[in-house]
């Protein structure tokens, strides 16, 4: 029995050396696999890496959230669930260089209610005259915040102005975007011109297509400037124009398309001392928007804004506060206001835990107080977000 047992141990040892000898830790006698691609690599691992060159980068972000308190939802978040524990979303990203001139990005949102292509677009970044072109479905470049997916924001919700004017998913749709980097010797300056299919009224409070061929126009001029080696500022201005439903004339038995004109400005200050960059940082961002919405009787003027501060006071800790104010695109006589505060811990760059509290004074006088525990975690090489 002892001889059999020793024979089995020797056999397992030989098999393990044969199977795993190429995966030893650095510093052992096994030769490291070549990092080359194709035949020049000289090893099986090189061939495997060569096969991965044509595969897209695949990543996933999970968004779990716990909620305490009672909701009094406004128009922008009327479909929000108020369960105590929610797996809010799993976002799948597929991103890859298609060829030397184009890049493809796809983002699929999986929620308890549905599966949706959140964004899917092709970017041409080597056009003449410093032009860039994007086609597909994407979030429009209206302000800074609209382009950021909710799991990747610091907040457990979206600001009131974003919800009341753009809906829970923001301003997005299929279309095209042309970008021009304006040459000048003073600062980085960019001009964007976008046209997308106009959203349905059920998806967006500000715009509502009257027929399937209606489109929405968005323009943005933005600039960036380094104030010092630690401070920089980014400024942007926006305008958009699109349909807001139909006006029927029963007397003349005719109809005409109503329109909404939406304008916005945003300012963002950042501070990151290059000598203490991983321990301290500061960001202050503000967005203000104005709306002129055609109505049956007379146009409706309204506005909204939000401003927030994010301060990193230690290597893994952030604290922040946000202030909200918003009227409604179809009723400028009512408004909501509130605020949110948070404390966030990052165990690593791949996960975060954020304890948040929100207060909202609704337009009907109801007071809403909610507490959140937001946790996000990601796997894979998720691409960088807009700066």
N, C-alpha and C positions, 0 to 999 in steps of 0.2 A: 504493500500500500504506500509506503514511504517513497519507493522508487517511482511509482505511478504519479504521485503527487508532485515530485520534483520534475518529472518529465513534462507534466502539464504546465508548471511554472516556467520552465525553459522555453516551451513552445509559445506561450503567451508573450514572453519577453521578446522572442525573436520576431513575432508578428507585430508587436507594438513598435519595435525599432524599424521594421520594414515600412509600416504604414505611416508613422508620424515623425520619422527622422527628419523630413524636410521642413517640419513646422516647429523646430526647437527655438527656444528663446535666443535673443541676441547674446553673443558671447560664447555659445556652445560651438562644437566642432563641425556641425552641419553647415554646408555651404548655403548661403542665402540665394533664393531664386532670383533670376535676372529680371530687371525691371523693363527690359526692352519689349517691343511689340513685334509680332510677326516672326519670320524665320530668324532674324538677327537675335531674338531673345534667347534662343538656345535652350528653352525649357518649356515644359507643359504649362506652367503658370503664365508665361509670356503669351502663349496662344490663347489662354483664357482671358487675359486682359485685352488682347486684340479683339476678341469677340464682343467684349463689353463696350468697345468704343462706339459701336452703332446703337447701343441701348440708351434710352433716355435716363436722366437722373430721376429716381422715384423717391418720393418722401410722403410722409403722412403726419398730420397734426391732429391730436385729440384734444377736445375741449370739454372738460367736465366742470359742472357748476352746481353748487348748493345754494339754496335761497331761503331766506327767512323773512316773514312779513306778509302783508296783504296788498295785492296790486289794485290800483285804480287806473287801468290802462287808458292812454290817450289814443288818438287816431293812428299814430305811427306805429304803436306796438300793441294794437288790439289783438293780434294773433299770438302774442307771447304766452307761453305756458308758465304756470306758477307752481310746478311740482317742487317738492323739497329737494330732490336730487335729480339731476338731468345730465345725460350724456348729450350735450347740446349739439355737437357736430364732430364729424371726422372729415378732415379736408385732405384729399389725395392730390398730389402734384406730380405732373410728368413734364419735365423740361429738358430740352436738348438743342444743341446746334444742329440745324438741318444741313447746311452747307456753309461755305465761307461768307455768304451774304445774308443768311437768314437764321432766325432762332424761333423755336416753337415752345409755347407755354400753355399747359392745360391744368385747370384746377377744378376738381369735382368735389362738390359738397354733399356729404351723406348725413342726413338728420333723421330723427325718429319718424318724420312725416313723409319725406321724399328724398330722391336722389336728383341732383341738379348740376348741370354744367355751369359753374359759377363764372369761369372765364376760360376761353380757349382762343388763342390768337397767334398769328405769325408776325414777326417783326423783321423788317428789312432795314439793316443798319449801315449799308454801304452804298447809299444813293448819292448822286452828284450834289454839289452845293451844300454839303453838310445836312442833308435832309434824311429823315427817318420815316418809315411808313409802317403802320400797324393795321392789320385787318383781322376780323374775327369777332368774337364776343368779348367785351372787356368793360371794366369800370372806367367811366369817363374821368378825365383829368380836371374835375371841378374841385378846386381846393386841394389841400394835402390829405385830408382825412378820408375822403370818399374812396380813394384807391386802396386803402388798407383793409384787409379782411378782418372781421370782428375778433376772431381768436387771437390775432396778432397785435391788437391794440392793447393799451394798458388797462382798459376798462371791461367791466362785466356787461356793459350795454353800449349803445351808441348815444351820442349827445342828443338832446331834445330837438335841436334844429335839424340835425341830420334825419331823425325819424319823421318829423312833421313835414319836411319838405321833400325828402328823397325816399322815404319808406325804410323798412328794416334792412333791405339788401342794398341800399344805396342806388345811385344813378348809374345804370349800366344797360347794355344792349349790344346787338350785333351791328357792325358798321366799320368805318375806317378812321384812322387818325394820322395826320401828317404833322411831323415835328421838324422845326428848323432851329438849329443852334446859331443864334445871331452873332456874327463876328464883330467884336469890339475890344478895345484895349483896357477896359475898366473892370468889367465883371462878367461872370457867367450869366448869359441871358438866353432864354428859350421861348419860342412861340409855338403853340399847339393849336391846330384846327381839326375838329372832330365832327363827324356826322354819324348818327346811329338811328336805328329804327325807333320811332317814338314808342314809349312804353304804354301799356294799358292803364286806365285809371285805377284799376284794382291793385296795381303794383307800385304806383307812384302818385303821391298826393298832388304834386305840382303840374304834371303833364298827363294828358290822356289823348290817345290818337283818335281822330274822327273816322279814319279809314285805314286800311292796311298799308297804304303807300306813304303815310305821314312819316316825316323824319324830324329829328331833334338835332340842333346845331349847338356846339360848345366851342368856345375859344378861351385860351389862357395864355397870358404873358407872365413869365416868372423870371426872377433873378436871384443870384446867390453872390455873397461877398464876404471875404474874410476880414473882419474888423481888426483882429490881432491874431497871434498864433494860437490863442485859446478860444476866442470868441468869433462866431460867424452869424450872419443873418440871412434868411431866405424870405423873399416877398413875392406874392403872386396876386394877379387880378383875373377875374373870370367874368364871362357873360354867356348866357345860353338862351335859346329861343326855340320854342316848340309848341305843338298843339295842346289845347286844354279842353277838348270836347267840341260839341256842336251847339249852335244856337238855332232853334227852329222858329220860323215865322209862320204861325198858323194862318195868318191873313193872306200872305202872298204864296203860301204853300212852298216855301223855300227854306234853305238852311245855309249857314255860314260857319266856318271854323273859328273857334276862339283860340287865343294864344296866351302863353305865359312867357314873360321876360324875367330872367333871373340873373342877378349880379352878385359878385362876391369878391372879397379881399381876404388875404391871410398873411400873417407875419409870424415867423418863427425865429427865436433867438436860441442859440446853443452855446454851451460852454463845456469844454473838455480840456483840462490842463494836460499837455502831452507828457509831463513828468509824473503825473498821478492819474493817468487815463483810466486804469482799471478800478480805481477806488472812488473817484469823484466825477460827477457830471451833472449838468443842469440843462433843462429844456423848458422853454416857455412858448406856447403856440396859441394863437388866437385866430378865429375865423368869424367873419361877419357876412351875412347875405341879405339882399333885398329882393323882393318879388313884386312884380306887377302882373296881376292875373285878370284876364278878361272874364267878365261875368255878364249875365243877361241884362242886368240893369245898368251897372257902372263898374269900371275896373276896381279891383281890390289891391291895395298896397299893404305890404306886411314885411316884417324882417325878423331875423333871429341871429343868435350868436352863441359861441361857447369859447371858453378860454381855460387852459389847463397848464399846470406846472408839474414837471417830473424831476425829482432831485435824487441822485444816487449818493448816499451818504456812507456807504461801505462797499466792499467788493461785490457782495451778493445781495445788497439791500437797496430798494428804491421806495420812496414815498411820494405821494402826489395828491393834488386836489384839482377839481374841475368845477367851473361855474357855468350854468346854462340859463338861457332865456330864449323863448321862441313864441312867436305868433303862429298863425296858420295861413297857408297860401290862399285859402278860399274865405278867410274871415280874419281881418286885421284887428277886429275889436276885442278878441280874446287872446289870452296868452298863458303860457306855462313857464315856471321858473324853478330852479333847483340847483343841487350841487352833489358832488360825489368826492369821497376821500378814500385813499387806499394805501396799504402797506404790502409790498411785494418782496418775496424771497426767491432767489434763483439758486437752486442747488447746483445747477450747471447751465450752460448756454442752451441746453436741450429741454429744459423744463422750468416751470415757475409755479408758485403758490401765492395767491393774492387775496387778502382779506379786505373787503370793501363795504362801505356804507353809503346809501344814496337817499336823498330827500328830494321830493318833487311836490310842488304846489300846483295841482291841476286847475284847468280853466273853470271848472265848476265849483271850486273852493275846497275840494277834497285834498287831504294831505296824505302823501304816500311815503312811507319809510321802509326801506328794504335793506337787508344785509346779504352779502354774497361771499362765497368762497369760490374763487375761480382758479382752476388748475389747467394748464396747457402743457403738452408734452409732444415732442416730435422725434421722428426717426428719419434718417436719410438726409441727403444734402439739400435741404430746402434753400431755395435761392434768396438773394438779398431783396429787401423791400425798398420802395422808392425813398430816397434820401430827403 
